[in-house]
């Protein structure tokens, strides 16, 4: 069983990978912008939307992502960034360019990593007990999303997710499952990489700069940067939802001519 996807437009291929609790609908405004001159592939990540029955870890999810997208530019947000990053490490032949939004390569401290896995497991059990609607209300009330007002279409799409799918995603593909963390693997990435974070997202801005330094280490002195960081003005963690036109503009500049 493959990853569910929607394809639109023609030109150089761009694959868009959403975050936890979202679906491919979350990329609709960005996709509409890019599809005028690119082939845009939106996927439902494992445990979400039309891929709700795919219960796999990040390595297997990245393999499914590569099968769905082929050789392309991969754009991932949060959980989607973990999948795109793993693909860039494991299958550099498929990743022409890479864009990471609100991303990390893992938690350094083993105790913090273990605590994160335990917290995600408890959260997964809560979803299974209380259902998706109640969980989404709590999830979107987090300080991380304090400045986010999901559109009715995005919220309705999130509510189509299943408790079993979201719970499996947390348990198998959460940040705590990046064990050991991937920071030492990043120098293997040679795809030109753009790292974005909302200007109000201090945690992921710091992580974004660290990602750029780790990926760029491959270039060596005087070879020029492989990766660069750019803030998304007026946005928090979910930058592609808050400022879709600006994110699309950043992507278009990174993609170059179609």
Long-range contacts (C-beta under 8 A, 24 or more apart in sequence): 1-53, 1-54, 2-64, 2-67, 2-68, 3-43, 3-44, 3-45, 3-46, 3-51, 3-54, 3-64, 3-65, 3-67, 3-68, 4-43, 4-44, 4-49, 4-50, 4-51, 5-41, 5-42, 5-43, 5-44, 5-68, 5-69, 6-41, 6-42, 7-39, 7-40, 7-41, 7-42, 8-35, 8-39, 8-40, 8-42, 9-34, 9-35, 9-36, 9-37, 9-38, 9-39, 9-40, 10-38, 10-39, 11-37, 11-38, 11-39, 11-258, 12-38, 12-39, 12-72, 12-73, 12-255, 12-258, 13-38, 13-39, 13-40, 13-41, 13-69, 13-70, 13-71, 13-72, 13-73, 14-38, 14-39, 14-40, 14-41, 14-72, 14-73, 14-75, 14-251, 14-255, 15-41, 15-42, 15-43, 15-65, 15-68, 15-69, 15-72, 15-73, 15-74, 15-75, 15-84, 16-40, 16-41, 16-42, 16-43, 16-75, 16-80, 17-43, 17-45, 17-65, 17-74, 17-75, 17-76, 17-77, 17-80, 17-81, 17-83, 17-84, 18-42, 18-43, 18-44, 18-45, 18-48, 18-77, 18-79, 18-80, 19-77, 19-78, 19-79, 19-80, 19-81, 19-102, 19-238, 20-48, 20-78, 20-79, 20-166, 20-169, 20-170, 21-48, 21-136, 21-139, 21-158, 21-161, 21-166, 22-48, 22-77, 22-154, 22-157, 22-158, 23-48, 23-49, 23-50, 23-157, 23-158, 23-160, 23-161, 24-49, 24-50, 25-49, 25-153, 25-154, 25-157, 26-77, 26-154, 26-157, 26-240, 26-241, 27-240, 28-153, 28-154, 29-244, 29-245, 29-248, 30-240, 30-244, 30-247, 30-248, 30-251, 33-244, 33-245, 33-248, 33-252, 34-248, 34-251, 34-252, 37-258, 38-255, 38-258, 41-68, 41-69, 41-72, 43-68, 43-69, 45-79, 45-80, 45-83, 45-169, 46-165, 46-168, 46-169, 46-172, 46-173, 47-161, 47-165, 47-166, 47-167, 47-168, 47-169, 47-172, 47-173, 48-161, 48-165, 48-166, 48-169, 49-157, 49-160, 49-161, 51-165, 52-161, 52-162, 52-164, 52-165, 53-165, 55-164, 55-165, 55-168, 55-172, 56-172, 56-173, 57-172, 57-173, 57-177, 58-82, 58-83, 58-86, 58-172, 58-173, 58-177, 58-178, 59-86, 59-90, 61-86, 61-173, 62-86, 62-87, 62-90, 62-91, 63-87, 63-90, 63-91, 66-91, 66-94, 69-94, 70-94, 71-95, 71-96, 72-96, 73-97, 73-98, 73-99, 73-254, 73-255, 74-98, 74-99, 75-99, 75-101, 75-251, 76-100, 76-101, 76-103, 77-101, 77-102, 77-238, 77-239, 77-240, 78-102, 78-103, 78-237, 78-238, 79-169, 79-173, 82-173, 82-175, 82-178, 83-173, 85-182, 85-186, 86-182, 88-189, 88-191, 88-193, 89-182, 89-185, 89-186, 89-188, 89-189, 92-188, 92-189, 92-190, 92-191, 95-189, 95-191, 96-191, 97-191, 97-192, 97-193, 97-194, 97-254, 97-255, 98-189, 98-191, 98-192, 98-193, 98-194, 99-193, 99-194, 99-195, 99-196, 99-250, 99-251, 99-254, 100-193, 100-194, 100-195, 100-196, 100-208, 100-211, 101-195, 101-196, 101-197, 101-232, 101-239, 101-240, 101-247, 102-196, 102-197, 102-198, 102-201, 102-204, 102-237, 102-238, 102-239, 103-195, 103-204, 103-207, 103-208, 103-211, 104-175, 104-178, 104-204, 104-207, 104-211, 105-178, 105-181, 105-182, 105-183, 105-185, 105-186, 105-210, 105-211, 105-214, 106-175, 106-178, 106-179, 106-180, 106-181, 106-182, 106-183, 107-175, 107-176, 107-178, 107-181, 108-181, 108-183, 113-176, 113-178, 113-179, 113-181, 114-176, 115-176, 116-174, 116-175, 116-176, 117-174, 117-176, 117-177, 117-179, 118-176, 119-176, 120-170, 120-171, 120-174, 120-175, 120-176, 121-170, 121-171, 123-170, 124-166, 124-167, 124-168, 124-170, 124-171, 125-167, 127-163, 127-166, 127-167, 127-170, 128-163, 128-164, 128-167, 131-163, 132-158, 132-159, 132-161, 132-162, 132-163, 132-166, 133-159, 135-163, 135-166, 144-236, 144-237, 145-236, 145-237, 145-238, 146-236, 147-200, 147-235, 147-236, 147-242, 148-236, 148-237, 148-238, 148-241, 148-242, 150-241, 151-241, 154-241, 183-210, 183-214, 186-211, 186-214, 186-215, 186-217, 187-214, 187-215, 187-217, 187-218, 188-218, 189-215, 189-218, 189-226, 189-227, 190-218, 190-226, 191-226, 192-226, 192-227, 192-254, 193-226, 193-227, 193-228, 194-227, 194-228, 194-229, 194-230, 194-250, 194-251, 194-254, 195-227, 195-228, 195-229, 195-230, 196-229, 196-230, 196-231, 196-232, 196-239, 196-247, 196-250, 197-229, 197-231, 197-232, 197-237, 197-239, 198-231, 198-232, 198-234, 198-235, 198-236, 198-237, 198-238, 198-239, 198-242, 198-243, 199-231, 199-232, 199-233, 199-234, 199-235, 200-234, 200-235, 200-236, 201-235, 201-236, 201-237, 201-239, 204-237, 205-229, 205-231
